[in-house]
Amino acid sequence: MDKMGCNCTGTLANNTDFDTDLDTIMGNNVPKYLIENNNQEESYLEIFHKQNQNNNAQSENEREIIQVQIYNENETNQQIVENIVQLDQKIQNYDQLMIEKSLKSHFELFNLSQQAISFLIKNLVYCTQKSDQFIMQQGDQTTYFIIIHKGQAEIIINDKKVKVMSEGDYFGERALFQNAIRKASIRTITDCNFWRLDRQIILQAIEHIMKTEYEENIQFINQISFITDMQPQQKHIIIQQLITTKYEPGQMIVNEGEQADSYYLIKSGTVGVFKENKQINTMGPGYSFGVQALYEKITRGASVRAETEVKCLTIGRDKLTKILGSNIQLFIFNNLIRWSIEKSSILSQLTKIHREKILLNTHIENYKKGQVIFKKDTTCDQLIIVLEGTLQCGDEKVEKGDCFGDQFLLQNKQNDLFLIDYQMITDGVLASISFTQIFKIIGGDFVTSLQMKSKSQEEKQKIPIIREDASHIHFEDLIYIDKIGYGQFATIYLVNHKEQNKLYVLKSIPRSKIYECKLQKYILNEKMVLEICNFPYINQFVKTYKDLKAVYFLLEYIKGFDLFYVIRQIGLLNKEQTQYYIGSIILCLEYFHSNGIAYRDIKPENVMVNTDGIVHLVDLGNAKQIKNSYEQKTFTILGTPHYMAPEIFAGGGYSYNADFWSLGVCCYEFLYGSLPYGENFDNPYEIYEDIINRELEFPKRFSDESAKRYIEQLLSKQPALRLGTSYANLKSHPWFDDFDWDKLYNHELQPPYIPPKNKLINESYIETKVQEGKPIYKVIEESEQYKNIEQQIQQETNINWDQEF
């Protein structure tokens, strides 16, 4: 028997009573025809809309920003600043139940697996403190999460008692994933014992468990025949839905005659297969059964019983239809169509968007053996892709996964006649699209389309921008113009370079903040990301500086307003205005993600509109390089809560797909003037609860169904569904049907808003400041936040961390 196909293929072992093959009995026969009663005209996008319908059940001037240090698994242990005494105490069973309840009650931990929770409990440290003593104090650096075991303690904020804590209560949740300053103190009321959990233990545990489970599961599902040809993000979707189930020896896994609604893959152990109470086969790791149940309703043809302790990976049809659509077979066929188009030497020359639109406009239909597809003495007028069966003309055969007709798209072949009939020699399934539709999609004949491709956004985006030579821009030659912004750690200045008389932005991070909040890795990450990015719609990096007071980033100055301000000047945006801004952000995200970078803070405030109305994405401080979006995740919780994807809150790790959620929030906000979730909440936990407990709703006064479907896709609670299959798929959505991506990239579209000159920074003010000629270093020397840092510098152990600045 063949195990690699993950079926029980073969004759029945040591049994002649049954003339049905084992695959049929076990429900492993994949239908070789388009299943009837599933709408054959239903497009891939309509399926996507249905799946999202199943899945998706503050003041304008203030948004809470959660800033954290970027976690690195090689980071050395931080200094313990809490005032605690460690004891040697084992966790009793009744204590474990209390601790588990406390951990799972926290929104950043309750989605973790039981395995992850058990690991965390094993790494708890038992501590004690006498009465009327501080366990931790407001203003301390966060390092631990604390659960009260015995006694009482009180929470104090700004010398005010706000809460009494007792058994099972916890404190320090900000320390779980954030490198932040304590916002409150804890003082014991009585002698107090408590459990302490190190932030780094949490992060390491989650990352290790997630990575291990992913690697194990991807290895198993790659053996499944209908999953093998899926794209990586589609496999990721399947992995997210797998459930691990355990069975004791003698326990029944499925029973003959019952309704089949799940697919099983044996991960470990041995099972027996029984037909009419007679054993007909034995299966072990790597074997599977029930794949047909994912396609259509069937009953079990045999019983399966655990012979040893067995572990199975299972996925149910209900879950799979929620994520892949009601017609799983059609989803798989579309994968085959896409693969066939991409391997065609002719069609592969088209832009990705054109190839995707051809896929979306194909028609799938069943054909009978002997049915003629192309008649003798006629010309080819359509592209054919074989999904099942074989098409034959003389000695030429077109088989599953092959396309036919693409050669006739060329002008010199369009009048060629068939010399004999092309017909099906088996029953089969074909996908087809007329040449008329193809030429409409690509904007003319094939040769013209290829000529246009060289001028397309896809091709131009591959050409790197020549960076400005900044070797002559010395720090002492930068003239102070104005302070234009500040954040939790940095101050932003507008400066002028004397020699060029050119404006720049200078981002200054005081060393006192760097040492106090341990931002070294955070800053080095930002530098690395800035150096990678070289794209016309992303704020350009110029160079870095350093001195004893601070480190500095010199950046391109984008004169204009942020999009947060702009959309409030426009009011509710119409379709074209929203397309312009969302499309511009998509171009930036496509560049980021193709370079292995997750931006992690998409919001209107981080989008600048310059004096020509052109969009630029700024502030790359939260961006992080993620080498492989499906095997590697990041775990830090950061961003602006109303724009943060639910998986960021959940604490189980996230990747590039979190950026699409933020994009969806922006799209909703632009069109409808409100936020999709948490509109009336400021607390991150309340926003997260609103996301997971409420279906996505749209104002009744808006009727643009394609816009709703697009937002539903971006705000899917299944992260891997947000992009679709590719950026080409995202940009080919019907909502963008009338949108020209090439014109957007080439600045040929009229921007929705041009900032009025009288509202921008006054030119005469700039000229006055230039004439004053006060160096920026003088301004920094006079600033309080840069003074008295000698002590922090002396305490810094890694004095060479900034050698690349």
Backbone hydrogen bonds, N-H to C=O, Kabsch-Sander energy under -0.5 kcal/mol:
donor,donor_aa,acceptor,acceptor_aa,energy
3,K,1,M,-0.7
6,C,3,K,-2.2
7,N,2,D,-0.6
9,T,2,D,-0.5
13,A,280,I,-1.3
15,N,12,L,-1.1
22,L,10,G,-1.4
25,I,21,D,-1.7
26,M,22,L,-2.7
27,G,23,D,-0.5
27,G,24,T,-0.9
28,N,23,D,-3.1
29,N,23,D,-0.5
30,V,28,N,-0.7
35,I,33,Y,-0.6
38,N,35,I,-0.8
39,N,37,N,-0.5
42,E,39,N,-1.4
47,I,43,S,-1.9
48,F,44,Y,-2.2
49,H,45,L,-2.3
50,K,46,E,-2.0
51,Q,47,I,-2.5
52,N,48,F,-1.8
53,Q,49,H,-1.7
54,N,50,K,-1.7
55,N,51,Q,-1.8
56,N,52,N,-2.8
57,A,55,N,-1.4
62,E,59,S,-1.1
66,I,64,E,-0.5
66,I,639,G,-3.1
67,Q,65,I,-0.7
75,E,72,N,-2.3
81,V,79,Q,-0.6
83,N,135,I,-1.6
84,I,82,E,-1.3
85,V,128,T,-1.4
87,L,126,Y,-3.5
89,Q,87,L,-0.9
92,Q,90,K,-0.5
96,Q,92,Q,-2.5
97,L,93,N,-1.7
98,M,94,Y,-1.3
99,I,95,D,-2.8
100,E,96,Q,-2.8
101,K,97,L,-2.0
102,S,98,M,-2.0
103,L,99,I,-2.8
104,K,100,E,-2.5
105,S,101,K,-1.1
106,H,103,L,-1.4
109,L,106,H,-2.1
110,F,106,H,-1.9
112,L,109,L,-2.1
117,I,113,S,-2.3
118,S,114,Q,-2.6
119,F,115,Q,-1.8
120,L,116,A,-2.1
121,I,117,I,-2.3
122,K,118,S,-1.9
123,N,119,F,-0.9
123,N,120,L,-0.9
124,L,121,I,-1.5
125,V,196,R,-2.4
126,Y,87,L,-0.6
127,C,194,F,-3.0
128,T,85,V,-2.3
129,Q,192,C,-2.1
132,D,188,T,-1.4
133,Q,130,K,-0.7
135,I,186,I,-2.9
136,M,186,I,-1.1
139,G,182,R,-2.3
140,D,137,Q,-2.4
142,T,180,A,-2.6
145,F,197,L,-2.3
146,I,171,F,-3.1
147,I,195,W,-2.5
148,I,169,D,-2.9
149,H,193,N,-2.6
150,K,193,N,-1.9
153,A,165,M,-2.0
154,E,187,R,-3.2
155,I,163,K,-3.0
156,I,185,S,-2.7
157,I,160,K,-2.7
160,K,157,I,-1.5
162,V,155,I,-2.9
163,K,155,I,-1.1
165,M,153,A,-4.4
168,G,148,I,-2.9
169,D,166,S,-2.4
171,F,146,I,-2.4
175,A,172,G,-1.9
176,L,173,E,-1.4
177,F,173,E,-0.5
178,Q,174,R,-1.4
180,A,178,Q,-1.1
182,R,140,D,-3.5
185,S,156,I,-3.1
186,I,136,M,-2.4
187,R,154,E,-2.3
188,T,133,Q,-3.0
189,I,152,Q,-2.6
190,T,152,Q,-1.6
192,C,129,Q,-2.9
193,N,150,K,-2.1
194,F,127,C,-2.3
195,W,147,I,-3.0
196,R,125,V,-2.7
197,L,145,F,-2.7
199,R,143,T,-2.0
202,I,198,D,-1.7
203,L,199,R,-2.2
204,Q,200,Q,-2.7
205,A,201,I,-2.5
206,I,202,I,-2.6
207,E,203,L,-2.4
208,H,204,Q,-2.5
209,I,205,A,-2.6
210,M,206,I,-2.6
211,K,207,E,-2.3
212,T,208,H,-2.7
213,E,209,I,-2.6
214,Y,210,M,-2.2
215,E,211,K,-2.5
216,E,212,T,-2.3
217,N,213,E,-2.5
218,I,214,Y,-2.8
219,Q,215,E,-1.5
220,F,216,E,-1.4
221,I,217,N,-2.7
222,N,218,I,-1.5
223,Q,220,F,-1.6
224,I,221,I,-1.5
225,S,5,G,-0.8
227,I,224,I,-1.2
228,T,224,I,-1.8
229,D,225,S,-0.5
230,M,227,I,-2.1
234,Q,231,Q,-0.8
235,K,231,Q,-2.2
236,H,232,P,-2.1
237,I,233,Q,-1.4
238,I,234,Q,-1.8
239,I,235,K,-2.6
240,Q,236,H,-2.0
241,Q,237,I,-0.7
241,Q,238,I,-1.4
242,L,238,I,-0.7
242,L,239,I,-1.1
243,I,314,T,-2.3
245,T,243,I,-0.6
245,T,312,C,-2.8
247,Y,310,V,-2.6
250,G,306,A,-3.7
251,Q,248,E,-2.3
253,I,304,V,-3.2
254,V,304,V,-1.3
257,G,300,R,-2.7
258,E,255,N,-1.7
260,A,298,I,-2.8
261,D,259,Q,-0.6
263,Y,315,I,-2.5
264,Y,289,F,-2.6
265,L,313,L,-2.4
266,I,287,Y,-2.8
267,K,265,L,-0.5
267,K,311,K,-2.7
268,S,311,K,-1.7
271,V,283,M,-2.8
272,G,305,R,-2.9
273,V,281,N,-3.0
274,F,303,S,-2.9
275,K,278,K,-2.9
278,K,275,K,-1.6
280,I,273,V,-3.1
281,N,273,V,-1.3
283,M,271,V,-2.5
286,G,266,I,-2.9
287,Y,284,G,-2.0
289,F,264,Y,-2.1
290,G,26,M,-1.1
292,Q,27,G,-3.4
293,A,290,G,-1.2
294,L,291,V,-1.6
295,Y,292,Q,-1.3
296,E,292,Q,-2.1
298,I,260,A,-0.7
300,R,258,E,-3.0
301,G,25,I,-1.0
303,S,274,F,-3.1
304,V,254,V,-2.1
305,R,272,G,-2.5
306,A,251,Q,-2.8
307,E,270,T,-2.7
308,T,270,T,-1.5
310,V,247,Y,-2.6
311,K,268,S,-2.1
312,C,245,T,-2.8
313,L,265,L,-2.9
314,T,243,I,-2.6
314,T,312,C,-0.5
315,I,263,Y,-1.7
317,R,261,D,-3.3
320,L,316,G,-2.4
321,T,317,R,-2.6
322,K,318,D,-1.3
323,I,319,K,-1.4
324,L,320,L,-3.0
325,G,321,T,-1.4
328,I,326,S,-0.7
331,F,327,N,-1.5
332,I,328,I,-2.2
333,F,329,Q,-2.6
334,N,330,L,-2.2
335,N,331,F,-1.5
336,L,332,I,-1.8
337,I,333,F,-2.4
338,R,334,N,-2.4
339,W,335,N,-2.2
340,S,336,L,-2.3
341,I,337,I,-2.4
342,E,338,R,-2.1
343,K,339,W,-1.6
344,S,340,S,-0.7
344,S,341,I,-0.7
348,S,344,S,-2.1
349,Q,346,I,-1.3
350,L,347,L,-1.7
355,R,351,T,-2.3
356,E,352,K,-2.3
357,K,353,I,-2.2
358,I,354,H,-1.9
359,L,355,R,-1.9
360,L,356,E,-2.3
361,N,357,K,-0.9
361,N,358,I,-0.7
362,T,359,L,-1.7
363,H,432,S,-2.8
364,I,40,Q,-0.6
365,E,430,L,-2.3
367,Y,428,G,-3.0
370,G,424,M,-3.5
371,Q,368,K,-2.1
373,I,422,Y,-3.1
374,F,422,Y,-1.5
377,D,418,F,-3.5
378,T,375,K,-1.2
380,C,416,D,-0.5
383,L,433,I,-3.0
384,I,404,F,-3.1
385,I,431,A,-2.7
386,V,402,D,-2.4
387,L,385,I,-0.6
387,L,429,V,-2.8
388,E,429,V,-1.8
391,L,398,V,-2.8
392,Q,423,Q,-3.0
393,C,396,E,-2.7
396,E,393,C,-2.2
398,V,391,L,-3.6
399,E,397,K,-0.6
401,G,386,V,-3.2
402,D,399,E,-2.6
404,F,384,I,-3.3
408,F,405,G,-1.1
409,L,406,D,-1.5
410,L,407,Q,-0.8
413,K,410,L,-2.1
414,Q,410,L,-0.7
414,Q,411,Q,-0.7
416,D,413,K,-1.5
418,F,378,T,-2.2
422,Y,374,F,-2.9
423,Q,392,Q,-2.3
423,Q,421,D,-0.5
424,M,371,Q,-2.4
425,I,390,T,-2.2
426,T,390,T,-0.8
428,G,367,Y,-2.6
429,V,388,E,-1.6
430,L,365,E,-2.3
431,A,385,I,-2.7
432,S,363,H,-2.2
433,I,383,L,-1.5
435,F,381,D,-2.4
438,I,434,S,-2.0
439,F,435,F,-2.9
440,K,436,T,-1.6
441,I,437,Q,-2.3
442,I,438,I,-2.4
443,G,439,F,-0.7
444,G,439,F,-2.6
446,F,409,L,-0.5
449,S,445,D,-2.1
450,L,446,F,-2.0
451,Q,447,V,-1.9
452,M,448,T,-2.1
453,K,449,S,-1.5
454,S,450,L,-0.8
455,K,452,M,-1.5
456,S,453,K,-1.8
460,K,456,S,-2.6
461,Q,457,Q,-2.2
462,K,459,E,-1.1
463,I,460,K,-1.5
465,I,534,N,-0.7
467,R,465,I,-0.7
470,A,468,E,-0.8
473,I,470,A,-1.6
474,H,472,H,-1.2
477,D,474,H,-1.8
478,L,475,F,-1.6
479,I,477,D,-0.5
479,I,496,N,-3.2
480,Y,774,K,-3.0
481,I,494,L,-2.5
482,D,494,L,-1.5
484,I,482,D,-0.7
484,I,492,I,-1.9
485,G,492,I,-1.4
487,G,490,A,-3.3
491,T,508,S,-2.3
492,I,485,G,-3.5
493,Y,491,T,-0.5
493,Y,506,L,-2.8
494,L,482,D,-3.3
495,V,493,Y,-0.6
495,V,504,Y,-2.6
496,N,479,I,-2.1
497,H,502,K,-2.7
498,K,477,D,-1.9
498,K,496,N,-0.7
501,N,497,H,-2.6
502,K,497,H,-1.0
504,Y,495,V,-2.7
505,V,555,L,-2.6
506,L,493,Y,-2.8
507,K,505,V,-0.5
507,K,553,F,-3.0
508,S,491,T,-2.9
508,S,506,L,-0.6
509,I,551,V,-2.6
511,R,549,K,-2.7
514,I,510,P,-1.9
515,Y,511,R,-2.9
516,E,512,S,-2.2
517,C,513,K,-2.6
518,K,514,I,-0.6
519,L,514,I,-2.1
523,I,519,L,-2.7
524,L,520,Q,-2.4
525,N,521,K,-2.3
526,E,522,Y,-1.9
527,K,523,I,-2.3
528,M,524,L,-2.2
529,V,525,N,-2.5
530,L,526,E,-2.6
531,E,527,K,-2.1
532,I,528,M,-1.5
533,C,529,V,-2.2
538,I,535,F,-2.0
539,N,617,L,-2.9
542,V,554,L,-2.5
543,K,554,L,-1.2
545,Y,552,Y,-1.8
547,D,550,A,-2.3
551,V,509,I,-1.8
552,Y,545,Y,-2.7
553,F,507,K,-2.3
554,L,543,K,-3.3
555,L,505,V,-3.2
555,L,553,F,-0.6
556,E,540,Q,-2.8
557,Y,503,L,-0.6
558,I,556,E,-0.6
559,K,557,Y,-0.7
561,F,609,V,-1.7
563,L,604,P,-1.2
563,L,607,V,-3.0
564,F,604,P,-0.8
565,Y,562,D,-0.7
566,V,562,D,-2.0
567,I,563,L,-2.7
568,R,564,F,-0.6
568,R,565,Y,-0.5
569,Q,565,Y,-0.9
569,Q,566,V,-1.0
570,I,566,V,-2.1
571,G,567,I,-2.0
573,L,670,F,-2.3
578,T,574,N,-2.4
579,Q,575,K,-2.9
580,Y,576,E,-1.9
581,Y,577,Q,-1.9
582,I,578,T,-3.1
583,G,579,Q,-2.8
584,S,580,Y,-1.8
585,I,581,Y,-2.0
586,I,582,I,-2.4
587,L,583,G,-2.0
588,C,584,S,-1.5
589,L,585,I,-2.7
590,E,586,I,-2.9
591,Y,587,L,-1.7
592,F,588,C,-2.8
593,H,589,L,-3.2
594,S,590,E,-2.0
595,N,591,Y,-1.0
595,N,592,F,-1.0
596,G,593,H,-1.7
597,I,592,F,-2.4
598,A,624,K,-3.1
599,Y,597,I,-0.5
606,N,603,K,-1.7
607,V,604,P,-1.7
608,M,606,N,-0.5
608,M,616,H,-3.3
609,V,561,F,-3.4
610,N,608,M,-0.6
610,N,614,I,-2.7
611,T,559,K,-0.9
613,G,610,N,-2.2
616,H,608,M,-2.5
617,L,537,Y,-3.1
618,V,606,N,-2.7
623,A,620,L,-0.9
624,K,598,A,-2.5
626,I,596,G,-3.3
627,K,625,Q,-0.5
632,Q,628,N,-2.2
634,T,654,Y,-2.5
638,L,636,T,-0.7
639,G,66,I,-2.1
643,Y,640,T,-2.8
644,M,640,T,-0.7
644,M,641,P,-1.1
648,I,645,A,-1.3
649,F,645,A,-1.1
650,A,646,P,-2.1
651,G,647,E,-0.9
651,G,648,I,-0.6
652,G,647,E,-0.5
654,Y,634,T,-1.9
658,A,655,S,-1.8
659,D,656,Y,-2.2
660,F,656,Y,-0.6
660,F,657,N,-0.5
661,W,657,N,-1.1
662,S,658,A,-1.6
663,L,659,D,-1.9
664,G,660,F,-2.4
665,V,661,W,-2.2
666,C,662,S,-2.1
667,C,663,L,-2.5
668,Y,664,G,-2.4
669,E,665,V,-2.6
670,F,666,C,-2.8
671,L,667,C,-2.0
672,Y,668,Y,-2.7
673,G,669,E,-1.8
681,F,678,G,-1.7
687,I,683,N,-2.1
688,Y,684,P,-2.5
689,E,685,Y,-2.5
690,D,686,E,-2.0
691,I,687,I,-1.8
692,I,688,Y,-2.3
693,N,689,E,-2.0
694,R,690,D,-1.1
696,L,56,N,-1.6
702,F,699,P,-1.5
705,E,703,S,-1.3
708,K,704,D,-1.9
709,R,705,E,-2.5
710,Y,706,S,-2.0
711,I,707,A,-2.4
712,E,708,K,-2.7
713,Q,709,R,-2.0
714,L,710,Y,-2.2
715,L,711,I,-2.7
716,S,713,Q,-1.3
721,L,718,Q,-2.3
722,R,719,P,-1.4
726,S,723,L,-0.6
730,L,726,S,-2.0
731,K,727,Y,-2.6
732,S,728,A,-0.8
733,H,730,L,-0.8
736,F,733,H,-2.5
737,D,734,P,-1.7
739,F,736,F,-2.0
741,W,739,F,-0.8
744,L,740,D,-1.7
745,Y,741,W,-2.3
746,N,742,D,-2.0
747,H,744,L,-1.4
748,E,743,K,-3.2
749,L,743,K,-0.7
759,K,756,P,-1.7
760,L,756,P,-0.5
760,L,757,K,-1.0
766,I,762,N,-2.0
767,E,763,E,-2.6
768,T,764,S,-2.3
769,K,765,Y,-2.3
770,V,766,I,-2.4
771,Q,767,E,-2.4
772,E,768,T,-2.1
773,G,769,K,-1.7
774,K,769,K,-0.6
776,I,478,L,-2.5
778,K,775,P,-0.8
779,V,775,P,-1.3
780,I,776,I,-2.3
781,E,777,Y,-2.0
782,E,778,K,-1.5
783,S,779,V,-0.7
783,S,780,I,-0.8
786,Y,783,S,-1.2
787,K,784,E,-1.7
793,I,789,I,-2.3
794,Q,790,E,-2.2
795,Q,791,Q,-1.5
796,E,792,Q,-0.9
796,E,793,I,-0.7
799,I,797,T,-1.2
801,W,798,N,-1.2
803,Q,800,N,-1.6
805,F,802,D,-2.0
